[in-house]
Amino acid sequence: MNQVACMGRWSIVALAVAVVAACGGGGGEPEDAQALSSASERARALRLPPGTIIPADAGSKGMFGPLQGWPLIAVHGVITSDGRVLSYGTKEDGTQTGYFVYDVWNPADDTHLTLPNGTGSDIFCSSQLLLPDGNNVFLAGGDNWTGTKTTNTGNNNSTVFNVANRTLTRTNNMNRARWYSTSTTLLNGETYIQGGSGGTDFPEIRGSDGAFRLLGGAGTGSFDFMYPRNFIAPDGRVFGYDSAGRMYYVNTSGSGGVTTVGQFNSAYAGNDASAAMFAPGRILQYGGNSNQAVVIDVTASGTPVITQTASMLRQRRLSVATILADGKVVATGGSSVWNAMTNVSYEAEIWNPATGQWAVGASMVKPRLYHGNALLLPDASVLVFGGGAPSPSGVPGNLNAEIYYPPYLFNGGALAVRPSLDSAPTVVDTGRTVQLSVTSGRPISRVTFVKAGSATHGWNMEQRFVSLPFAAAGSNLSVQIPSRASDVPPGLWMIF
C-alpha cells in the first residue's frame, strides 16, 4: 500500500492513505502484464485465507470472507492515517463501556494491539474523528462508569488518540456533557460538535489549539440529541437533520446561528436510520421507520429537495451505510424491529446513485444490529464488525468481524486483476492538478476520492465521495482536485 495524500492549503494540511486501485468486475483484463499481481498475491493482499472458494456470482454480489475474532465489540471504529483501525466500546468480555480498553488493528498483518484506557474517562457512546493533521483522533464526551456499569449519561471529557504511539490522553473539558453527539470537521480544520445528551442547547467548536468555545447564538435545543446527521454543505455551512427529520443549517462563524429548513416525512426518518453523502450536497437517507429511501439534495442553499429513490428489500433498523470505492453505497446489518431478531438483514444491499436502484449482494454470517459498525478499508473491502452491548435476548455480542469484498474486486468467480498505484503525492491542495503513476494492463477509466470513515451507531461521520477528472499519458495520470473546498473537506482521503 503506497502512502498518498490530502488536503488544503486553505486550512490544515492533512495526510491521507493511498490505495491500490480497484478494477471493475467486468471481463477481459489482461493477465500477462508483469507488474500486475498473481491471483495468489491478490488473495493475500485482501487477507483471504489460502483455499478460499470464490462463489461464481462474486462479480455481481461480492462475497464475505470468513468470520474472524475481534478483542471487543467495536461500537466505534475509525480509519487512522497509517491505515490501521482504532475501535472501542466494550471490555474484552463484551461488557458495555469504553472505560477499560481500546484496540488498534493492523490490516497489513492482521494483528491486534489491545491497550488499557488509563484516562479515567468512559469513551463509550462518544463521537470520534481523525483530526486534519493526521496525527490524532479526537473523541468527544462519552458515558459514565460507576464501577459496575455505565449510566447512559454524558460526560464533558475530551480525549485524544495519538496515531504514532497508540496512546489515549485526556485533554480539555468541553463546555457541555455529550453522550451521543456528532463531530464534524470544518473547512478551517476545526471540529464542530453538536448534540449528545447533556449538550442539546448549544453546539461548540474545538479549535486547532484544543480549546473549546460554545456557539451561544446557535440554539439547537429543539432538535433531538441522538447523533445528529451533520454534513459540510456546498456553501460551507453545516447542514444536518435530527431523528425526526427536522432539517437545519448552522453557521459556525462568530457565536453561530441556526436556520431551520423544514422537516421530511417520518417514513424516511428515525434515530436508527443511516445516511451517506454520496456526492457533494447529495445525501442518501434510508432505514429507520420503513424500507423506503430518499435523496436529500442541498446543492442549492435554500430548502432541501427530497426525492424518493427505490425501496430496499426490507426495513432496516440499525443498519450502516458505507460509501464504496466506486461511489455506490452498501447497506449492512439491521432488522425490522429495533435490536430484535425479526426480519434480520444478513444480505449486503448496494445502492447505485446512477440508477437509484438497490442490488442484493452476498450474505454475512452474524446479525449486526445495535452497535453494529462498518468501514471502507484502504484495499477497497469493507470491514463489518460490532453489534451487541446489549444484544437481543439469547444472542451473544459480536466479538468478531466479517469483511465484505464488493463486486468490483472480482471478474466473475475469480479475483480481478487490479492496477497498482505506484506513486502519488502525500498532501494535496484544492484546485491543484496532481500526478499519479500507475501500472495497469488496460486504460484507467476512473479515479475516485473517498474520505476515510469514522463510524458509530449506524452513522459514519466522515465519509464522503468525489470523482476526480484526469488525463492519462502512458502510465502517468494528471488528476484534478476539486477547487471548491466544501467538496473535499480537510482530512484523510483514499484514492482509488
C-alpha positions in Angstrom: 0.0 0.0 0.0 1.5 3.3 -1.1 1.1 6.3 1.0 -0.8 9.2 -0.6 -2.4 12.5 0.4 -4.9 15.1 1.1 -5.8 18.4 1.6 -5.9 22.0 1.7 -3.7 25.0 1.9 -6.7 26.9 2.9 -6.9 25.1 6.2 -4.7 22.5 7.7 -2.7 20.2 5.5 -3.8 16.6 6.1 -2.4 13.2 5.5 -4.3 10.5 3.5 -3.8 6.9 2.6 -3.2 5.9 -1.0 -4.8 2.7 -2.0 -4.2 0.0 -4.5 -6.8 0.9 -7.2 -9.8 -1.4 -7.8 -10.9 -2.6 -11.2 -14.5 -3.3 -12.1 -15.9 -6.8 -12.2 -16.1 -7.0 -16.0 -14.2 -9.4 -18.2 -11.2 -9.1 -20.4 -8.5 -7.9 -18.0 -5.1 -9.0 -19.5 -3.2 -11.4 -17.2 0.2 -11.0 -18.7 1.3 -7.6 -17.5 4.4 -8.3 -15.4 3.7 -5.7 -12.8 0.2 -7.0 -12.1 0.0 -9.4 -9.1 -0.8 -13.0 -9.5 -4.1 -14.5 -8.2 -2.4 -15.8 -5.1 -0.8 -12.4 -4.4 -4.2 -10.7 -4.8 -5.8 -13.1 -2.4 -3.1 -12.4 0.2 -3.5 -8.6 -0.3 -7.2 -9.0 0.5 -6.5 -11.2 3.6 -8.3 -14.2 2.1 -7.1 -17.5 3.6 -5.5 -20.0 1.3 -8.0 -22.2 -0.4 -10.9 -19.7 -0.1 -13.6 -20.6 -2.6 -14.9 -17.6 -4.5 -18.5 -18.0 -5.5 -19.4 -17.8 -9.2 -21.6 -14.8 -8.6 -18.9 -12.8 -6.7 -18.7 -10.4 -9.8 -22.3 -9.4 -9.2 -22.9 -9.9 -5.5 -19.4 -9.7 -3.9 -18.6 -12.1 -1.1 -18.0 -12.1 2.7 -14.7 -13.6 4.0 -14.6 -15.9 7.0 -15.7 -14.8 10.4 -12.7 -13.6 12.5 -12.3 -12.8 16.1 -12.3 -9.2 17.5 -11.0 -8.4 21.0 -14.0 -6.2 21.9 -17.4 -5.3 20.5 -16.5 -2.5 18.1 -19.1 0.1 18.9 -16.8 2.8 17.5 -14.4 2.5 14.6 -12.1 4.9 12.7 -9.5 4.6 10.0 -6.2 6.2 11.1 -3.6 7.8 8.8 -1.3 4.8 9.0 -4.1 2.5 7.5 -5.0 0.9 10.9 -8.4 0.8 12.6 -9.0 2.2 16.1 -12.0 0.6 17.8 -13.5 0.7 21.2 -16.8 0.3 23.1 -16.7 -2.6 25.5 -14.5 -4.6 27.8 -12.9 -7.7 26.3 -15.8 -9.8 27.5 -18.3 -7.6 25.7 -19.5 -5.5 28.7 -20.7 -2.1 27.5 -18.1 0.5 28.5 -15.1 2.3 27.0 -13.6 2.8 30.4 -11.1 -0.1 30.3 -9.6 -0.9 26.9 -9.4 0.1 23.2 -7.9 -1.8 20.2 -5.7 -1.0 17.2 -6.0 -3.4 14.3 -3.3 -3.5 11.5 -4.9 -4.9 8.3 -1.5 -5.4 6.8 -0.6 -8.3 9.1 -4.0 -8.9 10.7 -2.7 -8.1 14.2 -4.4 -6.5 17.2 -2.9 -4.3 19.9 -5.4 -4.1 22.7 -4.4 -1.4 25.2 -5.6 -0.1 28.6 -7.6 3.1 28.7 -5.8 4.9 31.6 -7.5 8.3 31.1 -10.3 7.7 33.7 -12.8 8.7 31.1 -15.5 6.3 29.7 -15.5 6.9 25.9 -18.5 4.7 25.3 -21.1 6.5 23.0 -18.7 9.3 22.3 -18.2 10.8 18.8 -14.8 10.5 17.2 -12.9 11.6 14.1 -9.4 11.8 12.8 -8.1 15.4 13.0 -6.9 17.0 9.8 -3.3 16.9 10.9 -3.5 13.1 10.5 -1.7 12.7 13.9 -4.6 12.4 16.3 -8.1 11.1 16.7 -10.4 13.4 18.7 -13.1 11.8 20.9 -15.9 14.0 22.3 -17.6 13.0 25.5 -19.0 9.6 26.3 -20.7 7.8 29.2 -20.1 7.4 33.0 -18.8 4.3 34.6 -20.0 3.7 38.2 -17.6 0.9 39.0 -20.0 -1.8 37.9 -21.9 -0.4 34.9 -22.4 2.5 32.6 -25.2 5.0 33.3 -26.2 6.2 29.8 -25.4 9.8 30.8 -23.0 12.2 29.3 -19.6 13.4 30.4 -17.9 16.6 29.2 -14.4 15.0 28.7 -12.4 15.1 25.6 -9.8 12.6 24.7 -7.1 12.3 22.0 -5.7 9.1 20.5 -2.1 9.6 19.2 -1.7 7.6 15.9 2.0 7.2 16.1 2.4 5.9 19.7 -1.1 4.5 20.1 -1.7 6.4 23.4 -5.0 7.7 24.7 -4.8 11.1 26.6 -7.4 13.1 28.4 -7.5 16.7 27.2 -9.5 19.9 27.8 -13.1 19.6 29.0 -15.9 20.6 26.7 -18.5 23.2 27.7 -21.2 20.6 27.8 -21.6 16.9 28.7 -22.2 15.0 25.5 -23.4 11.4 25.1 -24.5 10.5 21.5 -23.0 13.7 20.0 -21.8 14.2 16.4 -18.4 15.7 15.5 -17.7 17.2 12.1 -14.5 18.6 10.5 -15.0 22.2 9.4 -13.3 23.8 6.4 -10.9 25.6 8.6 -9.7 22.4 10.2 -11.6 22.9 13.5 -14.2 20.4 14.9 -17.9 21.2 15.2 -19.6 19.2 18.0 -23.4 19.1 18.3 -26.0 17.2 20.3 -25.5 14.5 22.8 -27.4 14.1 26.0 -26.5 17.0 28.3 -25.5 19.2 25.4 -28.5 19.8 23.3 -28.9 23.5 23.9 -25.8 24.7 22.0 -23.1 23.2 19.9 -19.4 24.0 20.4 -16.2 24.1 18.4 -12.8 22.6 19.3 -10.1 24.9 17.9 -6.9 23.8 16.5 -5.3 24.6 19.8 -7.6 22.1 21.6 -9.7 24.8 23.4 -13.5 24.8 23.2 -15.9 27.6 22.5 -19.6 27.5 22.8 -21.7 28.7 19.9 -24.2 30.7 22.0 -26.0 32.1 19.0 -26.8 28.6 17.5 -29.6 27.2 19.7 -30.1 23.6 18.8 -32.3 22.7 21.8 -35.3 21.9 19.6 -33.5 19.1 17.9 -33.1 15.5 19.1 -29.8 14.8 20.8 -29.1 11.4 19.2 -26.2 11.6 16.8 -27.5 14.4 14.5 -26.7 13.7 10.9 -24.4 16.6 10.0 -22.5 17.3 6.8 -20.5 20.1 5.3 -22.8 21.7 2.7 -21.6 23.1 -0.6 -21.9 26.6 0.7 -19.6 25.7 3.6 -22.2 25.7 6.4 -23.1 22.6 8.4 -26.3 21.0 7.0 -28.0 18.5 9.2 -31.2 16.9 10.5 -32.3 15.0 13.6 -34.0 11.7 14.1 -37.4 13.3 13.4 -36.3 14.6 10.1 -36.0 18.3 11.2 -33.5 19.9 8.9 -31.3 22.9 9.5 -28.2 24.9 8.5 -25.7 26.0 11.1 -23.4 29.0 10.5 -20.3 28.3 12.7 -18.7 31.8 12.4 -18.7 34.1 15.5 -21.2 33.0 18.0 -23.0 30.9 15.4 -26.6 30.8 14.0 -29.2 28.2 13.1 -31.6 28.3 10.1 -34.4 25.7 10.0 -35.4 24.4 6.6 -38.3 22.1 7.1 -38.9 18.5 8.1 -39.0 15.4 5.9 -41.6 12.6 6.1 -41.3 10.4 9.2 -41.4 7.3 6.9 -37.8 8.2 6.0 -36.6 9.2 9.5 -35.6 7.5 12.7 -32.6 7.6 15.1 -31.8 4.1 13.8 -31.8 5.2 10.1 -28.5 5.6 8.2 -27.1 8.1 5.7 -24.2 8.9 3.4 -23.2 12.0 1.4 -22.5 10.1 -1.9 -21.8 13.3 -3.8 -21.2 16.9 -2.8 -24.5 18.2 -1.5 -26.4 14.9 -2.1 -27.3 12.5 0.8 -28.8 9.1 0.7 -31.1 8.5 3.7 -32.6 5.1 4.3 -33.8 2.7 7.0 -35.3 3.6 10.3 -39.1 3.7 10.1 -39.6 1.9 6.8 -37.8 0.2 3.9 -38.0 3.4 1.9 -35.1 5.6 0.9 -34.7 9.2 -0.2 -32.1 11.5 -1.6 -31.7 14.8 0.2 -30.3 17.4 -2.2 -28.7 20.6 -0.7 -26.7 21.6 -3.7 -28.6 24.9 -3.6 -28.6 26.9 -0.4 -32.4 27.1 0.1 -34.9 24.5 1.1 -33.5 21.0 0.6 -35.1 18.9 -2.2 -36.3 15.5 -1.1 -36.6 12.8 -3.8 -37.7 9.3 -3.2 -35.5 6.6 -4.6 -36.0 2.9 -4.9 -37.1 1.0 -1.8 -34.9 -1.6 -0.1 -35.5 -5.4 0.1 -36.9 -4.9 3.7 -36.9 -2.4 6.5 -33.5 -2.0 8.1 -33.3 -0.5 11.6 -29.7 -0.1 12.9 -28.1 -0.6 9.5 -24.8 1.1 8.5 -24.3 2.9 5.1 -20.8 2.7 3.7 -19.6 4.5 0.6 -17.7 2.1 -1.7 -14.7 2.9 -3.8 -16.8 3.2 -7.0 -19.3 5.7 -5.3 -22.1 3.2 -4.7 -23.4 2.8 -1.1 -23.6 -0.6 0.6 -26.0 -1.2 3.5 -25.1 -3.9 6.0 -26.9 -5.1 9.1 -30.2 -4.2 10.6 -33.6 -5.8 11.2 -37.2 -4.6 11.0 -37.6 -4.3 14.8 -35.1 -2.4 16.9 -32.4 -4.7 18.1 -34.6 -7.8 17.7 -34.1 -10.9 15.6 -37.1 -10.0 13.4 -36.6 -10.0 9.7 -32.8 -9.7 10.1 -31.0 -8.4 7.0 -27.9 -10.6 6.5 -27.6 -9.5 2.9 -25.4 -6.6 1.8 -27.6 -4.3 -0.3 -25.9 -1.9 -2.8 -27.5 1.3 -4.0 -26.4 2.7 -7.3 -26.6 6.6 -7.5 -26.7 6.4 -11.3 -29.9 4.4 -11.4 -31.4 4.9 -7.9 -31.8 1.1 -7.6 -30.7 -1.4 -4.9 -29.0 -4.7 -5.7 -28.9 -7.6 -3.3 -25.3 -8.7 -2.5 -23.8 -11.6 -0.6 -24.9 -12.6 2.9 -22.9 -12.4 6.1 -23.0 -14.8 9.0 -23.8 -12.8 12.0 -26.7 -10.4 12.7 -25.3 -6.8 13.0 -27.9 -4.8 15.0 -27.5 -2.3 17.8 -23.9 -1.1 17.8 -23.1 -2.8 14.5 -20.4 -1.0 12.5 -18.8 -0.9 9.1 -15.8 0.9 7.4 -14.4 1.0 3.9 -10.8 -0.2 4.2 -7.8 1.1 2.1 -7.9 -2.0 0.0 -11.5 -1.3 -1.1 -13.0 -4.0 1.0 -15.5 -3.3 3.8 -14.9 -4.2 7.5 -18.2 -5.2 9.0 -17.9 -5.6 12.8 -19.5 -4.9 16.1 -23.1 -5.5 17.2 -24.2 -6.0 20.8 -23.8 -4.5 24.2 -26.7 -5.2 24.5 -27.7 -7.9 22.1 -31.1 -9.4 21.6 -32.0 -12.0 24.2 -30.2 -15.2 23.6 -27.8 -13.7 21.0 -24.2 -13.3 22.0 -22.4 -10.0 21.4 -20.3 -9.8 18.3 -16.7 -10.2 19.4 -16.0 -10.8 15.8 -15.8 -9.2 12.3 -16.5 -10.1 8.7 -15.0 -8.5 5.6 -17.2 -7.8 2.6 -15.5 -7.9 -0.7 -17.6 -5.8 -3.2 -18.3 -6.9 -6.8 -15.6 -4.6 -8.2 -12.9 -6.9 -6.7 -14.0 -9.8 -8.9 -14.1 -10.9 -12.5 -16.9 -13.4 -12.4 -15.8 -16.1 -9.9 -12.2 -15.0 -9.7 -10.3 -12.1 -8.2 -10.0 -9.3 -10.7 -6.5 -8.1 -11.8 -6.0 -4.7 -10.2 -3.9 -1.8 -11.4 -1.3 -0.7 -9.0 -0.8 2.9 -7.7 3.0 3.3 -7.9 3.5 6.9 -6.8 1.3 9.7 -5.6 1.8 12.9 -3.5 1.3 12.7 0.2 -0.5 16.0 0.6 -2.7 17.7 -2.0 -4.4 21.2 -2.2 -7.8 22.1 -3.5 -7.8 23.2 -7.2 -4.4 21.6 -7.9 -3.5 19.1 -10.6 -1.5 16.2 -9.1 0.5 13.5 -10.7 -0.1 9.8 -10.2 1.9 6.9 -11.6 0.1 3.6 -12.2 0.7 0.2 -13.7 -2.2 -1.4 -15.5 -2.9 -3.8 -18.3 -5.7 -1.6 -19.6 -6.6 2.1 -19.7 -7.7 3.6 -16.4 -11.3 4.7 -16.7 -12.0 6.4 -13.4 -10.2 8.0 -10.4 -12.2 8.4 -7.2 -11.7 10.0 -3.8 -13.3 8.6 -0.7 -12.9 10.3 2.7 -11.7 7.8 5.3 -14.5 6.8 7.7 -15.3 7.2 11.3 -18.4 5.3 12.3 -20.6 4.5 15.3 -24.3 3.8 16.0 -25.2 3.3 12.3 -23.6 6.6 11.3 -20.3 7.4 9.6 -19.4 11.0 10.4 -16.6 11.4 8.0 -17.1 9.5 4.7 -17.7 11.5 1.5 -17.1 10.8 -2.2 -16.0 12.6 -5.3 -15.0 11.5 -8.7 -11.8 13.2 -9.9 -11.3 14.3 -13.6 -8.0 13.2 -15.0 -5.9 13.0 -18.2 -3.7 9.9 -18.9 -0.4 9.9 -20.7 1.0 6.4 -20.7 1.4 5.3 -17.0 1.0 8.8 -15.7 -2.3 10.4 -14.7 -2.8 14.1 -14.2 -5.6 14.3 -11.7 -7.6 17.4 -10.9 -8.5 18.0 -7.2 -11.8 19.9 -6.8 -11.4 23.7 -6.5 -14.4 24.1 -4.1 -13.2 23.4 -0.6 -16.5 22.1 0.6 -16.3 19.3 -1.9 -13.2 17.9 -0.2 -13.1 19.0 3.5 -9.7 18.6 5.1 -8.8 15.2 6.5 -7.8 11.7 5.4 -8.8 10.6 1.9 -8.3 7.4 0.0 -7.7 7.4 -3.8 -8.9 4.6 -6.0 
